[in-house]
Amino acid sequence: MSTTSGSNVDFQALFDSAPGLYLVLNPKLEIVAVNQAYLRATMTQREKIVGRGIFDVFPDNPDDPQATGVTNLRASLEHVLQSRMPDTMAVQKYDIRRPESEGGGFEERHWSPMNSPVLAPNGSVAYIIHRVEDVTEFIHLKKMGVQQAADILQRSQELQETNKKLRKEIEEHRQAEQQLRESEERYRSIITSIKDYAIFMLNPQGIVISWSETAERFKGYKAEEIIGQSWERFYSAEDIKEGEPRRLLQTAANEGHAENEGWRMRKDGSRFWADVVITAIRDSEGKLRGFVKVTRDMTKRRTHEEQIEQLNKDLRAQADGLSVVNKELEAFSYSVSHDLRAPLRAIDGFSSELARNYGTTLDARGHADLQRIRLAAQHMGQLIDDLLKLSQVTRAEMSLEPVDLSAMVKMILADLKSTSNKQALCEIIAPNLMVHADARLLRVALENLLSNACKFTSHQPEPTIELGETMTPRGKAYFLRDNGAGFDMAYAGKLFTAFQRLHSAKDYPGTGIGLATVQRIIRRHGGEIWVEAAVGQGATFYFTLAK
């Protein structure tokens, strides 16, 4: 960190003002320094941990048999000592011990640690800076920032009193002066090693009086270019005109700190989104000495927020468009229901009248043509009914409740037997299969599946339908199996598409809408449906119900 000539920068205050969590270790892995944020985060006291081994202060949680915090941290620290290179660790679960006044025991914490060496002139590791970020409650970082700024102010005031006593002792003891210089050099190294925040100091008038390498990286100014200049250089002309920089310093002077997010200017004129905390520094008599300014580049987060906001706008626009489409579909359904059915009934009715009144004048071909016209009209009517059902399935409100799947299948098969002469049908139904579903929609799906099973087993001497439950790679699933005609699995991809048929309508009549309806119902329940089949060996339909 660079300062103006002759300035007396309090590096202890700077170190303690850093919003990050820092611990300084010697090569014996003993704690030699710790900042206030680290003490707060770990619920420890400086006088009780400085001089002790880090693993004596922070052991593994004895109640957690899988705890690996000590093992992983020791390995990282030893790696730094051997390689003399920084080591960034993966996120660690490392519980901390609560003070007895807080109930004792251990509190679960997760950290993102980084260990960096501070090298001596001979190249050996003099200190290790252990920096962590508490990611357990990251959503409270804002609140922590406000509290941290207040703690910085309080700590700065305490340090002012301490330094007054130190200066008095320096005059009485020459040796203490050398120790203080060594201490300042140590904290200078620590502040220089902080990479995530730009930390520098202002005098009471907002003139820059210290500068760091990180500040140079953030803002583009070298120390000799900015020290002695007004900090208003970091603001746009519009912000300066509106008095934003002056307002922030006045707030910090009046309230102890000021916090702000906004665009800031670099030397080259480009902008970055900054999260700024300004803390007033006062002496023991309350006189304003200046400000500590901590800046973090949040441009990536801001960009992501803007992208999310734009995506939300796009989604709202799409939702509005879908609402219009749904209304158009409802209007179309109404038209299909009322306007198309009338001419179909007329075609069927007039064809019937024509056959009855003029049947004696028509030959066999004429009667056959009339019959085909009537069948086509009736088929079209059934197709319209099925399309309307498919539309209603998509839009119908759902009411989830416990449903006895076994009982429902038995009831549907009993109805099918009574209306289609299927008395020889063999049923194998697993008992007491309970599901959570919309009973009305589920019945529609099962009626389609079971009527298909009855239809495609119509040529079997011993038709059989089975309901059961099984585990699949997709989780627990229910299945309906028949021993009917089956089909070639090469065409399975078309099976759940409307109007797609894999068999001749002459052999197995239908509209090709039923399985599309089934798939929509299953998907509305958050489930999936798939099929396994072979020609002449029947088919098995599997389905899940996630809701």
Secondary structure, DSSP 4 states (H G I P E B T S, - for coil): -EE-TT----HHHHHHH-SSEEEEE-TT-BEEEE-HHHHHHHT--HHHHTTSBHHHHS---TT-TT--HHHHHHHHHHHHHHH-S-EEPPPEE--EEPPGGGT-SEE--EEEEEEEEEE-TTSSEEEEEEEEEE-TTGGGHHHHHHHHHHHHHHHHHHHHHHHHHHHHHHHH-HHHHHHHHHHHHHHHHHHHH--SSEEEEE-TTSBB-EE-HHHHHHH---HHHHTTSBGGGGS-HHHHHTTHHHHHHHHHHHHSEEEEEEEEE-TTS-EEEEEEEEEEEE-TT--EEEEEEEEEE-HHHHHHHHHHHHHHHHHHHHHHHHHHHHHHHHHHHHHIIIIIHHHHHHHHHHHHHHHHHHGGGS-HHHHHHHHHHHHHHHHHHHHHHHHHHHHHHHH----EEEEEHHHHHHHHHHHHHHHHT-TT-EEEE-S--EEEEEHHHHHHHHHHHHHHHHHHTTT-SS-EEEEEEEEETTEEEEEEEE-S----GGGGGGTTSTT--SS-TTTS---S-HHHHHHHHHHHTT--EEEEE-TTS-EEEEE----
